């Protein structure tokens, strides 16, 4: 039998700031930030935060408890080894239905786990307005 994935906690401010420089996904009542540490360690590190915009101390603590439990259930299944994740509570985190909160966390983790292909430089580029010769310029009026 294989060992379960090691999960650690982010505890210091610089760790949270480093994760903020990574990619993030907002889903429903949660924002998840991910940073691939690239340090050769396979442990997943998790951090949880809630701003005062969410509510008072009681509400913020409830949000963080709910996010910790959701991450405990889903991070080993959908998280990538060697990554740091920061779960940020949003306004509806405290009151969100538990199943919907789990869906939000799961969809954010799976979206972060699938690498996004780099956009093709020639594809989906809109023509620049300045190069459009059919429009009159201010001097022609």
C-alpha positions as CSV (number, residue, x, y, z in Angstrom):
1,X,0.0,0.0,0.0
2,X,1.3,3.5,-0.8
3,X,1.8,6.2,1.8
4,X,-0.9,8.9,1.9
5,X,0.2,12.2,0.5
6,X,1.9,14.4,3.1
7,X,0.0,17.6,3.8
8,X,1.6,20.5,5.7
9,X,0.4,24.0,6.6
10,X,1.5,27.4,5.5
11,X,2.2,29.4,8.6
12,X,4.3,32.5,7.7
13,X,3.3,35.6,5.8
14,X,6.1,35.2,3.1
15,X,4.6,31.8,2.2
16,X,1.2,33.3,1.6
17,X,2.7,36.2,-0.4
18,X,4.6,33.7,-2.6
19,X,1.5,31.7,-3.3
20,X,-0.3,34.9,-4.3
21,X,2.3,35.3,-7.1
22,X,1.1,31.9,-8.6
23,X,-2.1,31.2,-10.4
24,X,-5.6,31.4,-8.9
25,X,-9.1,30.2,-9.5
26,X,-12.3,31.8,-8.1
27,X,-15.2,29.4,-7.8
28,X,-18.4,30.4,-5.9
29,X,-17.5,30.9,-2.3
30,X,-13.8,30.3,-2.5
31,X,-10.7,31.6,-4.2
32,X,-7.8,29.1,-4.4
33,X,-4.2,30.3,-5.2
34,X,-1.6,27.8,-6.3
35,X,2.2,28.0,-6.4
36,X,4.3,25.2,-7.8
37,X,7.3,25.2,-5.5
38,X,9.6,23.2,-7.8
39,X,11.8,22.3,-4.8
40,X,11.6,18.5,-5.3
41,X,9.4,17.9,-2.3
42,X,6.1,16.1,-2.8
43,X,4.2,17.5,0.2
44,X,1.2,19.7,-0.4
45,X,1.1,22.8,1.8
46,X,-2.2,24.5,2.6
47,X,-3.0,27.9,4.0
48,X,-6.4,29.5,4.8
49,X,-7.4,33.1,5.1
50,X,-10.5,35.3,5.4
51,X,-10.5,39.1,5.3
52,X,-12.6,41.4,7.5
53,X,-14.8,42.0,4.5
54,X,-16.2,38.5,5.1
55,X,-17.5,39.4,8.6
56,X,-16.5,39.6,12.2
57,X,-14.1,37.2,13.9
58,X,-16.7,34.5,14.5
59,X,-17.7,34.5,10.8
60,X,-14.1,34.5,9.6
61,X,-13.2,31.6,11.9
62,X,-16.2,29.6,10.7
63,X,-15.2,30.2,7.1
64,X,-11.7,29.0,7.7
65,X,-12.9,25.9,9.6
66,X,-15.2,25.0,6.7
67,X,-12.4,25.5,4.2
68,X,-10.0,23.4,6.3
69,X,-12.4,20.5,6.3
70,X,-13.1,20.8,2.5
71,X,-9.4,20.9,1.8
72,X,-8.7,18.0,4.1
73,X,-11.2,15.9,2.1
74,X,-10.3,17.1,-1.4
75,X,-6.6,18.2,-1.5
76,X,-5.2,14.7,-1.4
77,X,-7.4,13.7,-4.3
78,X,-7.2,16.8,-6.5
79,X,-4.1,18.6,-5.4
80,X,-0.8,18.4,-7.1
81,X,2.3,17.2,-5.2
82,X,4.9,19.9,-4.6
83,X,2.4,22.8,-4.6
84,X,1.2,25.4,-2.1
85,X,-2.4,26.2,-2.0
86,X,-4.1,29.2,-0.3
87,X,-7.8,29.0,0.3
88,X,-9.4,32.5,0.6
89,X,-12.9,32.8,2.0
90,X,-15.4,34.9,0.1
91,X,-18.7,36.5,1.3
92,X,-20.8,33.4,1.0
93,X,-18.4,30.8,2.4
94,X,-20.0,30.7,5.9
95,X,-23.5,30.3,4.7
96,X,-22.9,28.2,1.6
97,X,-24.5,24.8,1.4
98,X,-21.8,22.2,2.3
99,X,-22.2,20.2,-0.9
100,X,-21.9,23.4,-3.0
101,X,-18.8,24.5,-1.1
102,X,-17.2,21.1,-1.8
103,X,-18.1,21.5,-5.5
104,X,-16.5,25.0,-5.5
105,X,-13.3,23.7,-3.9
106,X,-13.2,20.6,-6.1
107,X,-13.7,22.5,-9.3
108,X,-11.0,25.1,-8.4
109,X,-8.5,22.4,-7.5
110,X,-9.1,20.4,-10.7
111,X,-8.9,23.5,-12.8
112,X,-5.6,24.4,-11.2
113,X,-4.3,20.9,-11.6
114,X,-4.8,20.9,-15.4
115,X,-2.2,23.0,-17.0
116,X,-3.5,25.6,-19.4
117,X,-2.0,25.5,-22.9
118,X,-0.2,28.7,-23.9
119,X,-2.2,30.8,-26.4
120,X,-1.2,30.7,-30.0
121,X,0.3,34.1,-30.9
122,X,-1.6,34.3,-34.2
123,X,-4.8,32.9,-32.8
124,X,-7.6,34.9,-31.2
125,X,-5.8,38.2,-31.7
126,X,-8.1,41.1,-32.5
127,X,-6.9,43.5,-35.2
128,X,-5.4,46.7,-33.8
129,X,-7.7,49.7,-34.2
130,X,-4.8,52.0,-35.1
131,X,-3.9,50.0,-38.1
132,X,-7.5,50.2,-39.5
133,X,-7.1,52.6,-42.5
134,X,-10.9,52.7,-43.2
135,X,-11.6,54.9,-40.2
136,X,-11.0,58.6,-40.5
137,X,-8.5,60.1,-38.1
138,X,-8.8,63.3,-36.3
139,X,-6.8,65.2,-39.0
140,X,-9.2,64.2,-41.8
141,X,-12.2,66.0,-40.2
